[in-house]
């Protein structure tokens, strides 16, 4: 059995040869595609509490046959590219795919292999990771023509690290499991810089044996991981976290503008907030740029609004009122209408400036 060890200096040591092939791309068609849901038989009881697992535990990938592990990675955008790079730089043999092939080139130059479709990536790899932009892309890449599910089979694993709703995650799970393969949802908490630094937080749910198999790879890409039980729990946790984050950013934007309006220095407000009980890294990281009306993209505003929308849908499904998040979502929609979809989500402050000027 191959064992991955991560030393304190961040380098990965292999106790036996491990070949990993990561993936490349997002495979999102513009036309709507309809899939017939496949019944999912969950092996996880719904009436029992989940137990979180920390990344501090060292778990080696299962490889009873002694053959090299092969890793695929699908989707090389703002998040997927640095995640795949960390796998490659840690010594993994990675195979990549991306809808825009040119985004694969930097990883190929680092030693990654390339396949022209998700199906060919999953057929060639033991485990495949997918980081796609939204539920539609995630479904198309997994279940569409030449999609990942077509290359899956017994003994293989599919780990979807995209941020989607629970229904989408269960749909993808059904198609993957129908092939005889294992499925794990593992959306991440963190944006571009944490992805580059290998400091992401993985919120996983699904096949526990697959979780244990890929744990060492999650530890390369992240600082902690949690196992949350049945499929859908990881998606729900991620949406709730991003709902809170989006609401925090909207309120922070109000505070910055109000401080300036009453004659205070908003830069000092950022310092004051950073020293108090409500301090959060997001405020000290984003605040100075927001004061200058600069929004370098770490997490696109369009994705934040998408997550707010999905979180509100989740809340509606269980009749939980979320009036603060609903109000914040409207601001993100206004910001999108101002052409800020591809700016960082901190650009939501511009929606409030528009209201003040009108």
ChimeraX attribute file (.defattr): number of C-alpha atoms within 10 A of each C-alpha:
attribute: neighborCount
match mode: 1-to-1
recipient: residues
	/A:1	16
	/A:2	19
	/A:3	17
	/A:4	23
	/A:5	18
	/A:6	16
	/A:7	9
	/A:8	7
	/A:9	6
	/A:10	11
	/A:11	12
	/A:12	18
	/A:13	15
	/A:14	14
	/A:15	11
	/A:16	13
	/A:17	17
	/A:18	21
	/A:19	16
	/A:20	26
	/A:21	30
	/A:22	35
	/A:23	38
	/A:24	37
	/A:25	27
	/A:26	27
	/A:27	27
	/A:28	19
	/A:29	13
	/A:30	8
	/A:31	7
	/A:32	9
	/A:33	11
	/A:34	9
	/A:35	13
	/A:36	7
	/A:37	14
	/A:38	15
	/A:39	12
	/A:40	14
	/A:41	8
	/A:42	14
	/A:43	12
	/A:44	15
	/A:45	10
	/A:46	10
	/A:47	6
	/A:48	8
	/A:49	9
	/A:50	16
	/A:51	10
	/A:52	13
	/A:53	14
	/A:54	15
	/A:55	19
	/A:56	10
	/A:57	12
	/A:58	15
	/A:59	18
	/A:60	17
	/A:61	20
	/A:62	16
	/A:63	15
	/A:64	8
	/A:65	8
	/A:66	12
	/A:67	13
	/A:68	16
	/A:69	21
	/A:70	22
	/A:71	30
	/A:72	33
	/A:73	35
	/A:74	34
	/A:75	32
	/A:76	30
	/A:77	20
	/A:78	19
	/A:79	24
	/A:80	27
	/A:81	26
	/A:82	21
	/A:83	28
	/A:84	33
	/A:85	24
	/A:86	19
	/A:87	25
	/A:88	23
	/A:89	16
	/A:90	19
	/A:91	18
	/A:92	26
	/A:93	21
	/A:94	31
	/A:95	32
	/A:96	33
	/A:97	30
	/A:98	27
	/A:99	20
	/A:100	15
	/A:101	16
	/A:102	12
	/A:103	18
	/A:104	25
	/A:105	16
	/A:106	12
	/A:107	25
	/A:108	17
	/A:109	9
	/A:110	12
	/A:111	18
	/A:112	26
	/A:113	22
	/A:114	24
	/A:115	21
	/A:116	16
	/A:117	24
	/A:118	35
	/A:119	22
	/A:120	21
	/A:121	32
	/A:122	33
	/A:123	18
	/A:124	21
	/A:125	25
	/A:126	24
	/A:127	29
	/A:128	31
	/A:129	28
	/A:130	30
	/A:131	31
	/A:132	28
	/A:133	23
	/A:134	18
	/A:135	21
	/A:136	18
	/A:137	21
	/A:138	28
	/A:139	24
	/A:140	23
	/A:141	30
	/A:142	28
	/A:143	23
	/A:144	21
	/A:145	14
	/A:146	17
	/A:147	21
	/A:148	27
	/A:149	27
	/A:150	19
	/A:151	21
	/A:152	30
	/A:153	18
	/A:154	13
	/A:155	12
	/A:156	23
	/A:157	28
	/A:158	29
	/A:159	26
	/A:160	26
	/A:161	25
	/A:162	25
	/A:163	29
	/A:164	29
	/A:165	23
	/A:166	21
	/A:167	15
	/A:168	19
	/A:169	25
	/A:170	23
	/A:171	19
	/A:172	28
	/A:173	30
	/A:174	21
	/A:175	25
	/A:176	27
	/A:177	21
	/A:178	17
	/A:179	15
	/A:180	15
	/A:181	22
	/A:182	25
	/A:183	29
	/A:184	28
	/A:185	34
	/A:186	31
	/A:187	26
	/A:188	25
	/A:189	22
	/A:190	18
	/A:191	16
	/A:192	19
	/A:193	15
	/A:194	19
	/A:195	25
	/A:196	20
	/A:197	15
	/A:198	22
	/A:199	21
	/A:200	25
	/A:201	24
	/A:202	27
	/A:203	24
	/A:204	31
	/A:205	26
	/A:206	27
	/A:207	24
	/A:208	19
	/A:209	15
	/A:210	22
	/A:211	26
	/A:212	17
	/A:213	17
	/A:214	22
	/A:215	21
	/A:216	22
	/A:217	21
	/A:218	22
	/A:219	25
	/A:220	27
	/A:221	24
	/A:222	24
	/A:223	17
	/A:224	21
	/A:225	24
	/A:226	19
	/A:227	24
	/A:228	23
	/A:229	23
	/A:230	21
	/A:231	25
	/A:232	22
	/A:233	22
	/A:234	29
	/A:235	29
	/A:236	21
	/A:237	19
	/A:238	24
	/A:239	27
	/A:240	18
	/A:241	14
	/A:242	23
	/A:243	25
	/A:244	15
	/A:245	15
	/A:246	25
	/A:247	20
	/A:248	18
	/A:249	21
	/A:250	24
	/A:251	13
	/A:252	19
	/A:253	23
	/A:254	15
	/A:255	16
	/A:256	21
	/A:257	20
	/A:258	13
	/A:259	15
	/A:260	14
	/A:261	11
	/A:262	8
	/A:263	8
	/A:264	13
	/A:265	14
	/A:266	20
	/A:267	18
	/A:268	13
	/A:269	16
	/A:270	21
	/A:271	15
	/A:272	14
	/A:273	15
	/A:274	18
	/A:275	12
	/A:276	9
	/A:277	8
	/A:278	9
	/A:279	14
	/A:280	13
	/A:281	9
	/A:282	14
	/A:283	20
	/A:284	17
	/A:285	12
	/A:286	19
	/A:287	25
	/A:288	16
	/A:289	15
	/A:290	22
	/A:291	18
	/A:292	9
	/A:293	13
	/A:294	15
	/A:295	23
	/A:296	16
	/A:297	16
	/A:298	19
	/A:299	20
	/A:300	20
	/A:301	25
	/A:302	20
	/A:303	19
	/A:304	23
	/A:305	25
	/A:306	21
	/A:307	24
	/A:308	27
	/A:309	20
	/A:310	23
	/A:311	27
	/A:312	21
	/A:313	14
	/A:314	18
	/A:315	15
	/A:316	12
	/A:317	9
	/A:318	8
	/A:319	9
	/A:320	11
	/A:321	11
	/A:322	13
	/A:323	10
	/A:324	14
	/A:325	20
	/A:326	16
	/A:327	12
	/A:328	21
	/A:329	24
	/A:330	15
	/A:331	21
	/A:332	31
	/A:333	19
	/A:334	18
	/A:335	25
	/A:336	21
	/A:337	11
	/A:338	13
	/A:339	9
	/A:340	22
	/A:341	21
	/A:342	17
	/A:343	20
	/A:344	20
	/A:345	27
	/A:346	31
	/A:347	28
	/A:348	31
	/A:349	25
	/A:350	21
	/A:351	21
	/A:352	19
	/A:353	13
	/A:354	12
	/A:355	10
	/A:356	9
	/A:357	6
	/A:358	6
